[in-house]
Amino acid sequence: MNKHLIVVCGNDPQYLGRVFQLIEVIQSTGSSPVVLDLSHLNPKIGNAYQPIFLKILRTSSPTEKFHQALKRLDIELMYPQVECLKSEKETFNREIEQIHEACESAIISYARDANPNLKRRRFRKLYHELYSGALNSLSILNDVLERNEVTEIFIPNGRFPHQRAAITAATAAEVDINYYEKGDFSESIYLQKYSALDRIESQKDVAGFLEHYDKETVETIGKKWLEARMPSGKGKPLNAYVTNFEDPNSGRFEELFSKSEWIGIFTSSQDEFASLGNDWHLHEWSDQYSAISEVLECVGVNQPVYLRVHPNFASKSHRAYKRELKEINSLKKKHPNLHVFMHDDKVNSYELIRHSRHIVVWDSTIGLEAMILGKDVTELAASYYDEYTGVARCFSSKDLQGIFDREKAKTESKAIEFAAYLSLREIPLTASTRASIKAFDTPTGLRKKFLNLVSTGGNTSAWFAFIQICDTVRHRKVKNSIRHFSSWINVA
């Protein structure tokens, strides 16, 4: 019987619960699902909770509960040991380069720095763990695919080294690949033939998702996507930062923007995207601040312009924070007409957009949102929506000529369509999936809060989590840090 293989790479209950929805999807076709758990080959990497603290607190691991549930449903589970490796690592020369690239991208994420110092001991050690885990995963996958008649494989995300290894093995074995991921919506699952990070294939697929809907329905879905990201959105907002934005009726904006419409520049936090391949690296700028500096040279001295620093700036490593803060201060000094809204300023970003005539972004989602709000947008680096929406792109100095004098691009309708696609491509979670997520998760109360604290941001160790907490606290105003800590204390 042909088998459908689901790869698991960590103990995150959100992913483990979604695996059971994949099992239901596979079984509905009369096929046989098999689960391959690689989490033990990649210790600490991809875990929502640190195993050592689960043990100290005498709390059952989500992995244990997951395995028990598979056994009850009589689902085949593969949990191979490293000692069972069949192939020698030296045979993987053709795959080594891709795995190294994935390791570098992962280090950028864990270090919270676009240019991490790889000579530091903790990063060298982490790099070794990532690399070794990926090679072990590659060897296991090669062996499993050789011994079994697997026709289809389900791989989470696809960006991290062990996940890249799974893609490499499946590609070599000519097995159909599916990517699954936690959806943008909390109650959804992403499941497609291409990774959510594949900007080209994603944009090619928009028309296929929309062809079954009339224009009015598409417009309604697209606008609802935007509403769900804004402070007025119902339930948990897709944009996690909007809960910190101030009331748009505070009167602050009328005072700031009473004279004329401004040009708005928004920074991005997606540094690791530079390591996702050539499709993402189309710009000639060395970094976003170099690009922003040249954009400001094109702004007239009488034109009001603001820079909105991404709220995630607070979670950068202290090394990256100081480096980028120096860039921001340099821009302020060089351009007296520049108004800077820092990362912990409660100013409502959507109100800033409403009072702007032109928005400039690096590659962030705020550009898509601004287009839906009817604004003229220019991006300085490749984004996941640019090909489809037709947003103006300036990837080099020569592209900047006349940037603010060009005829406004008609992108609003295309942006709405792309937003509708982002909603339609995700599958709602079933009641049984939600029950599984809850069952696999840790107990509520202080133990859960502690486990969440020492695993902040999906870090690979408690030390990484501790450093991130310290950095985030000192990168915010004291009152904001107190407010965030208070909200954590009050979480059930």
Backbone hydrogen bonds, N-H to C=O, Kabsch-Sander energy under -0.5 kcal/mol:
donor,donor_aa,acceptor,acceptor_aa,energy
3,K,149,E,-2.7
4,H,32,S,-2.3
5,L,3,K,-0.5
5,L,152,E,-2.8
6,I,34,V,-3.2
7,V,5,L,-0.6
7,V,154,F,-3.0
8,V,36,L,-2.7
12,D,46,G,-0.6
15,Y,12,D,-0.9
16,L,12,D,-2.5
17,G,13,P,-2.6
18,R,14,Q,-1.0
19,V,15,Y,-1.6
20,F,16,L,-0.9
20,F,17,G,-0.7
21,Q,17,G,-0.8
22,L,18,R,-1.9
23,I,19,V,-2.2
24,E,20,F,-1.8
25,V,21,Q,-2.1
26,I,22,L,-2.5
27,Q,23,I,-2.8
28,S,24,E,-1.8
29,T,26,I,-1.3
30,G,27,Q,-1.8
31,S,26,I,-1.6
32,S,2,N,-0.8
34,V,4,H,-2.6
35,V,76,E,-2.7
36,L,6,I,-3.0
36,L,34,V,-0.5
37,D,35,V,-0.6
37,D,78,M,-2.6
38,L,8,V,-3.1
38,L,36,L,-0.7
41,L,38,L,-1.5
42,N,38,L,-0.6
42,N,39,S,-1.0
45,I,42,N,-1.4
47,N,44,K,-0.9
53,F,50,Q,-0.8
54,L,50,Q,-1.8
55,K,51,P,-2.0
56,I,52,I,-2.1
57,L,53,F,-2.4
58,R,55,K,-1.2
59,T,54,L,-3.0
65,K,61,S,-1.9
66,F,62,P,-2.3
67,H,63,T,-2.6
68,Q,64,E,-2.2
69,A,65,K,-2.0
70,L,66,F,-2.0
71,K,67,H,-2.0
72,R,68,Q,-2.1
73,L,69,A,-1.6
74,D,71,K,-1.2
75,I,70,L,-2.8
76,E,33,P,-0.7
78,M,35,V,-3.4
79,Y,77,L,-0.5
84,C,81,Q,-1.7
85,L,82,V,-1.9
91,T,88,E,-1.8
92,F,89,K,-2.0
93,N,90,E,-0.7
95,E,92,F,-1.6
96,I,92,F,-1.1
97,E,93,N,-0.5
99,I,95,E,-1.8
100,H,96,I,-2.5
101,E,97,E,-2.2
102,A,98,Q,-2.1
103,C,99,I,-2.3
104,E,100,H,-2.3
105,S,101,E,-2.1
106,A,102,A,-2.3
107,I,103,C,-2.4
108,I,104,E,-1.9
109,S,105,S,-1.6
110,Y,106,A,-2.8
111,A,107,I,-3.1
112,R,108,I,-1.1
113,D,108,I,-1.5
118,L,116,P,-1.2
120,R,117,N,-1.8
123,F,120,R,-0.6
124,R,120,R,-2.3
125,K,121,R,-2.7
126,L,122,R,-1.8
127,Y,123,F,-2.6
128,H,124,R,-2.1
129,E,125,K,-2.1
130,L,126,L,-2.8
131,Y,127,Y,-2.7
132,S,128,H,-2.8
133,G,129,E,-2.4
134,A,130,L,-2.0
135,L,131,Y,-2.3
136,N,132,S,-2.5
137,S,133,G,-2.4
138,L,134,A,-2.6
139,S,135,L,-2.4
140,I,136,N,-2.4
141,L,137,S,-2.8
142,N,138,L,-2.5
143,D,139,S,-2.1
144,V,140,I,-2.9
145,L,141,L,-2.8
146,E,142,N,-1.4
147,R,143,D,-1.9
148,N,144,V,-1.4
150,V,148,N,-1.8
151,T,3,K,-2.5
151,T,149,E,-0.5
152,E,3,K,-1.1
153,I,176,D,-2.8
154,F,5,L,-3.0
155,I,153,I,-0.5
155,I,178,N,-3.0
157,N,180,Y,-2.0
158,G,156,P,-1.6
163,Q,160,F,-0.5
164,R,160,F,-2.8
165,A,161,P,-2.2
166,A,162,H,-1.3
167,I,163,Q,-1.9
168,T,164,R,-2.3
169,A,165,A,-2.4
170,A,166,A,-2.3
171,T,167,I,-2.5
172,A,168,T,-2.2
173,A,169,A,-1.8
174,E,171,T,-1.1
175,V,170,A,-2.7
176,D,151,T,-1.6
178,N,153,I,-2.6
179,Y,192,Q,-3.4
180,Y,155,I,-1.8
181,E,190,Y,-1.8
183,G,188,S,-1.5
188,S,185,F,-1.2
189,I,427,I,-2.3
190,Y,181,E,-3.1
191,L,189,I,-0.5
191,L,425,R,-0.7
192,Q,179,Y,-1.9
198,D,195,S,-1.9
199,R,197,L,-1.2
202,S,198,D,-2.0
203,Q,199,R,-1.4
204,K,200,I,-1.7
205,D,201,E,-1.2
205,D,202,S,-0.6
206,V,203,Q,-0.7
209,F,205,D,-1.3
209,F,206,V,-0.6
210,L,206,V,-1.7
211,E,207,A,-1.4
213,Y,210,L,-2.0
218,V,214,D,-2.2
219,E,215,K,-2.3
220,T,216,E,-2.0
221,I,217,T,-2.5
222,G,218,V,-2.7
223,K,219,E,-2.2
224,K,220,T,-1.9
225,W,221,I,-1.8
226,L,222,G,-1.5
227,E,223,K,-2.4
228,A,224,K,-2.1
229,R,225,W,-0.6
229,R,226,L,-1.2
230,M,226,L,-1.0
230,M,227,E,-0.5
233,G,230,M,-2.4
238,L,228,A,-2.0
240,A,238,L,-0.9
242,V,239,N,-1.5
244,N,241,Y,-1.8
245,F,242,V,-1.4
246,E,346,K,-3.3
250,S,247,D,-1.9
255,E,251,G,-1.3
256,L,252,R,-2.0
257,F,253,F,-3.0
258,S,255,E,-0.6
262,W,355,H,-1.7
263,I,304,P,-1.9
264,G,262,W,-0.5
264,G,358,H,-2.9
265,I,306,Y,-2.1
266,F,360,V,-2.8
267,T,308,R,-2.2
271,D,269,S,-1.3
273,F,270,Q,-1.1
274,A,271,D,-1.7
275,S,272,E,-2.2
276,L,273,F,-1.7
280,W,277,G,-1.6
281,H,277,G,-0.6
281,H,278,N,-0.5
282,L,280,W,-0.8
284,E,395,F,-3.3
291,A,287,D,-1.5
292,I,288,Q,-2.7
293,S,289,Y,-2.2
294,E,290,S,-1.5
295,V,291,A,-2.1
296,L,292,I,-2.4
297,E,293,S,-1.0
298,C,294,E,-0.6
298,C,295,V,-1.4
299,V,296,L,-1.1
303,Q,300,G,-1.6
305,V,337,N,-1.3
306,Y,263,I,-2.3
307,L,339,H,-2.5
308,R,265,I,-3.3
309,V,307,L,-0.7
309,V,341,F,-2.7
313,F,310,H,-2.3
314,A,311,P,-1.2
315,S,312,N,-1.4
316,K,313,F,-1.3
317,S,112,R,-2.3
321,Y,317,S,-3.1
322,K,318,H,-2.5
323,R,319,R,-1.8
324,E,320,A,-2.7
325,L,321,Y,-2.7
326,K,322,K,-1.8
327,E,323,R,-1.3
328,I,324,E,-2.4
329,N,325,L,-2.6
330,S,326,K,-1.9
331,L,327,E,-1.9
332,K,328,I,-2.1
333,K,329,N,-2.2
334,K,330,S,-2.1
335,H,331,L,-1.9
338,L,335,H,-2.1
339,H,305,V,-2.7
339,H,337,N,-0.5
340,V,338,L,-0.5
341,F,307,L,-3.0
341,F,339,H,-0.5
342,M,340,V,-0.7
345,D,342,M,-1.6
349,S,347,V,-0.7
351,E,348,N,-0.6
352,L,348,N,-1.8
353,I,349,S,-1.9
354,R,350,Y,-2.0
355,H,351,E,-1.4
356,S,353,I,-2.0
357,R,262,W,-2.8
358,H,262,W,-1.0
359,I,376,D,-2.8
360,V,264,G,-3.1
361,V,378,T,-2.5
362,W,266,F,-0.7
367,G,364,S,-1.5
368,L,365,T,-0.6
369,E,365,T,-2.1
370,A,366,I,-2.4
371,M,367,G,-1.8
372,I,368,L,-1.8
373,L,369,E,-1.6
374,G,371,M,-1.8
375,K,370,A,-2.5
376,D,357,R,-0.8
378,T,359,I,-2.5
379,E,392,A,-2.6
380,L,361,V,-2.0
381,A,362,W,-1.9
389,T,385,Y,-2.1
390,G,386,D,-2.0
391,V,386,D,-0.5
392,A,377,V,-1.1
394,C,379,E,-2.8
399,D,396,S,-0.9
400,L,396,S,-0.5
400,L,397,S,-1.4
401,Q,398,K,-0.8
403,I,400,L,-2.2
405,D,402,G,-1.5
406,R,402,G,-0.8
411,T,409,A,-1.4
415,A,411,T,-2.6
416,I,412,E,-2.2
417,E,413,S,-2.1
418,F,414,K,-2.3
419,A,415,A,-2.2
420,A,416,I,-2.2
421,Y,417,E,-2.2
422,L,418,F,-2.0
423,S,419,A,-1.3
424,L,420,A,-2.7
425,R,421,Y,-2.3
426,E,423,S,-1.1
427,I,189,I,-2.9
429,L,187,E,-2.2
434,R,430,T,-2.1
435,A,431,A,-1.9
436,S,432,S,-1.9
437,I,433,T,-2.4
438,K,434,R,-1.9
439,A,435,A,-2.2
440,F,436,S,-2.4
441,D,437,I,-1.3
445,G,492,A,-0.8
449,K,445,G,-2.0
450,F,446,L,-2.6
451,L,447,R,-2.5
452,N,448,K,-2.6
453,L,449,K,-2.2
454,V,450,F,-2.3
455,S,452,N,-0.7
456,T,453,L,-1.2
458,G,455,S,-2.0
459,N,456,T,-0.8
465,A,461,S,-1.9
466,F,462,A,-2.8
467,I,463,W,-2.6
468,Q,464,F,-2.0
469,I,465,A,-2.4
470,C,466,F,-2.4
471,D,467,I,-2.6
472,T,468,Q,-2.8
473,V,469,I,-2.2
474,R,470,C,-2.1
475,H,471,D,-1.1
476,R,473,V,-1.1
480,N,477,K,-0.5
481,S,477,K,-2.1
482,I,478,V,-2.3
483,R,479,K,-1.9
484,H,480,N,-2.5
485,F,481,S,-2.4
486,S,482,I,-2.5
487,S,483,R,-2.0
488,W,484,H,-1.7
489,I,485,F,-2.1
490,N,486,S,-1.8
491,V,488,W,-0.9
